[in-house]
Amino acid sequence: MTDQILRYLPLATGVLGGTLLLVNRLLTPLPTPSQARADVVGVILAAVLILTTLIWQRVQPRPPQAVRLEGQEGFELAADLSPLLKTELAWLSYTVLMNTPTKSIVIWRGDRPLLRRGILGPKPMTGTGAIVQRALQTQRPIYLVDLALYPGRIEFDYLPPNTQGVICQPVDEQTVMILGTNAPRSYTQQDERWVAALGAKLAQVLTSEYNKA
């Protein structure tokens, strides 16, 4: 609330100052040369204040509005995982949830989810859609900055229905992390790099675990 007041303070000051100058000019039938010069300076200052607000709107846009995700808090792990892999997945998911805007995380490998954590959607994840498949095939992350704008969002029905943004982060050719957030455009480049680094670490653990098996 304080930020919004400060954001519009120059605009309000400029409009008020310009209005007072106009009223003063209308009430003065024969302005002196000094008053005329002062009016010109005042109009310039009012215009600068108004332009300052408009520039701030472009340079410092409003942060995206967060929503309360529809779903229940939960933590699910595949039962047949090794203790080491369970520990790794628990640590990774906790780290993502605590250090990024992520509110929901699903880790999928092969034909099943290894983990679901955070705000869980109403349906379990039973398969991968076209967007997730593209991330796996290209081995490049896909960031849907505002999920409502993408027709393909229907494939993420295992996330809360009002999820605002999604990152599909491939881990290896069979594994992908799907991260959901409660505000559009909320992931920064630093968040994306952090998620990618955690995915690379998980890839090493998965390679070690499944090569042993």
Phi and psi in degrees as a GROMACS rama.xvg file:
@    title "Ramachandran Plot"
@    xaxis  label "Phi"
@    yaxis  label "Psi"
@TYPE xy
-62.9594  -40.0785  THR-2
-62.4599  -39.3578  ASP-3
-66.1668  -38.8127  GLN-4
-62.8316  -46.6447  ILE-5
-64.616  -35.6174  LEU-6
-61.6511  -38.1924  ARG-7
-101.407  1.14361  TYR-8
-61.9105  -46.6179  LEU-9
-60.187  -38.6669  PRO-10
-62.1819  -47.0429  LEU-11
-63.2059  -41.3584  ALA-12
-65.046  -42.7589  THR-13
-64.5095  -43.0383  GLY-14
-65.691  -43.8007  VAL-15
-62.7597  -45.1061  LEU-16
-62.9742  -43.4646  GLY-17
-63.7141  -39.0093  GLY-18
-65.0519  -44.1447  THR-19
-64.2652  -37.9199  LEU-20
-63.3688  -41.455  LEU-21
-64.4535  -44.1608  LEU-22
-63.1281  -43.8021  VAL-23
-61.704  -38.585  ASN-24
-68.213  -39.5674  ARG-25
-67.7457  -30.2606  LEU-26
-86.6453  -4.8253  LEU-27
-109.8  103.171  THR-28
-64.8081  -39.4182  PRO-29
-127.919  83.7108  LEU-30
-67.882  143.153  PRO-31
-76.3408  161.407  THR-32
-57.1409  -39.2846  PRO-33
-65.3968  -37.7666  SER-34
-67.0564  -38.1605  GLN-35
-62.2111  -41.7816  ALA-36
-64.9378  -40.6807  ARG-37
-63.7107  -37.9055  ALA-38
-63.2888  -40.5854  ASP-39
-62.6228  -46.0394  VAL-40
-61.3211  -42.7905  VAL-41
-62.4714  -41.0524  GLY-42
-63.9602  -41.3327  VAL-43
-61.934  -45.2992  ILE-44
-62.2963  -42.0555  LEU-45
-62.305  -41.7682  ALA-46
-64.6308  -39.4763  ALA-47
-62.7805  -42.367  VAL-48
-62.8612  -42.5217  LEU-49
-65.6979  -42.9884  ILE-50
-64.8176  -33.5011  LEU-51
-59.3388  -43.4787  THR-52
-63.1658  -43.2206  THR-53
-64.1537  -38.6435  LEU-54
-66.4303  -42.1294  ILE-55
-58.764  -37.5633  TRP-56
-62.5368  -32.2527  GLN-57
-83.3283  -39.9436  ARG-58
-79.1177  -36.9891  VAL-59
-123.641  75.1479  GLN-60
-65.519  158.853  PRO-61
-61.4265  139.963  ARG-62
-65.7018  149.064  PRO-63
-61.6103  146.978  PRO-64
-80.964  126.762  GLN-65
-85.2844  152.511  ALA-66
-120.541  164.089  VAL-67
-89.355  115.717  ARG-68
-67.4183  141.357  LEU-69
-86.3841  115.115  GLU-70
156.262  179.422  GLY-71
-112.357  144.203  GLN-72
-65.0242  135.555  GLU-73
-159.071  168.613  GLY-74
-150.111  111.284  PHE-75
-125.949  132.355  GLU-76
-124.625  143.57  LEU-77
-59.6116  134.415  ALA-78
-70.351  -27.0936  ALA-79
-93.3647  12.9963  ASP-80
-76.4673  154.374  LEU-81
-70.3823  155.946  SER-82
-56.4313  -37.9143  PRO-83
-63.8857  -44.2747  LEU-84
-69.4062  -37.0595  LEU-85
-61.3877  -43.1966  LYS-86
-63.6418  -42.9637  THR-87
-63.2056  -44.5838  GLU-88
-66.8609  -38.6573  LEU-89
-64.9056  -43.6169  ALA-90
-65.1427  -46.7799  TRP-91
-61.3168  -46.8643  LEU-92
-65.2596  -38.7468  SER-93
-63.1295  -43.319  TYR-94
-62.7513  -43.2975  THR-95
-64.0633  -44.8881  VAL-96
-67.0468  -33.5743  LEU-97
-85.0546  -24.3036  MET-98
-116.709  2.35117  ASN-99
-135.649  172.332  THR-100
-72.0532  3.74608  PRO-101
-59.8503  134.72  THR-102
-115.827  -20.9246  LYS-103
-137.801  138.959  SER-104
-138.312  134.568  ILE-105
-128.136  133.219  VAL-106
-115.647  118.782  ILE-107
-112.368  136.651  TRP-108
-138.451  126.143  ARG-109
68.9021  -100.482  GLY-110
-128.454  21.178  ASP-111
-158.85  159.2  ARG-112
-81.6205  135.601  PRO-113
-86.3594  -29.8009  LEU-114
-153.115  143.757  LEU-115
-134.9  132.213  ARG-116
-153.219  155.4  ARG-117
97.0966  -143.253  GLY-118
-81.0663  114.704  ILE-119
-89.1613  143.925  LEU-120
-76.9414  172.766  GLY-121
-73.8903  -18.5448  PRO-122
-119.148  148.439  LYS-123
-73.8703  158.802  PRO-124
-84.6657  118.208  MET-125
-112.143  -5.64351  THR-126
-175.401  172.389  GLY-127
-106.115  142.363  THR-128
-92.7782  -172.687  GLY-129
-63.7069  -36.9053  ALA-130
-68.884  -45.685  ILE-131
-64.8853  -40.6559  VAL-132
-60.9152  -39.0124  GLN-133
-64.3185  -39.6627  ARG-134
-62.332  -40.8893  ALA-135
-67.5035  -41.4674  LEU-136
-69.5323  -40.4941  GLN-137
-86.8163  -16.7431  THR-138
56.4084  37.6867  GLN-139
-129.547  139.562  ARG-140
-67.1993  149.534  PRO-141
-121.314  123.233  ILE-142
-113.339  112.439  TYR-143
-93.4103  98.8606  LEU-144
-68.1096  -30.7945  VAL-145
-140.381  95.8473  ASP-146
-58.5909  -30.244  LEU-147
-62.9385  -19.8864  ALA-148
-86.0939  -7.56384  LEU-149
-108.668  120.183  TYR-150
-58.6803  -30.6883  PRO-151
-70.9199  1.65624  GLY-152
-62.3015  -19.4088  ARG-153
-63.3717  -21.1041  ILE-154
-72.8197  -13.886  GLU-155
-96.8274  39.0696  PHE-156
-72.3931  -6.10254  ASP-157
-86.7095  -6.5655  TYR-158
-94.1802  165.107  LEU-159
-52.3071  139.153  PRO-160
-60.9899  -24.1768  PRO-161
-105.024  27.1291  ASN-162
-57.0769  135.227  THR-163
-97.5327  -29.06  GLN-164
-150.089  152.933  GLY-165
-139.911  138.815  VAL-166
-116.097  129.123  ILE-167
-106.4  105.63  CYS-168
-107.628  107.167  GLN-169
-67.0744  140.855  PRO-170
-102.503  -49.7831  VAL-171
-148.699  -166.698  ASP-172
-67.8527  -17.2165  GLU-173
-113.001  -12.7165  GLN-174
-121.337  140.118  THR-175
-144.855  143.891  VAL-176
-101.273  128.966  MET-177
-112.636  117.185  ILE-178
-113.408  131.247  LEU-179
-116.123  145.028  GLY-180
-130.243  165.432  THR-181
-101.083  10.8863  ASN-182
-145.488  136.017  ALA-183
-68.3623  150.956  PRO-184
53.8077  36.7827  ARG-185
-95.492  -17.4319  SER-186
-83.8287  128.597  TYR-187
-89.4527  170.187  THR-188
-62.092  -33.2471  GLN-189
-64.97  -41.3336  GLN-190
-60.2152  -43.9626  ASP-191
-63.1401  -40.7113  GLU-192
-65.6418  -37.8883  ARG-193
-64.8652  -44.724  TRP-194
-62.1886  -42.7544  VAL-195
-62.5058  -39.7086  ALA-196
-65.3378  -41.09  ALA-197
-66.1359  -36.3773  LEU-198
-63.6982  -40.3184  GLY-199
-64.4963  -38.8565  ALA-200
-65.3237  -42.2002  LYS-201
-64.0267  -36.6614  LEU-202
-58.8412  -39.6921  ALA-203
-64.5354  -42.3779  GLN-204
-65.7943  -42.9373  VAL-205
-63.3747  -41.7714  LEU-206
-60.3966  -44.3172  THR-207
-63.9314  -45.922  SER-208
-67.1638  -47.4475  GLU-209
-79.1192  -23.519  TYR-210
-70.8035  -34.3806  ASN-211
-64.2462  -40.9113  LYS-212
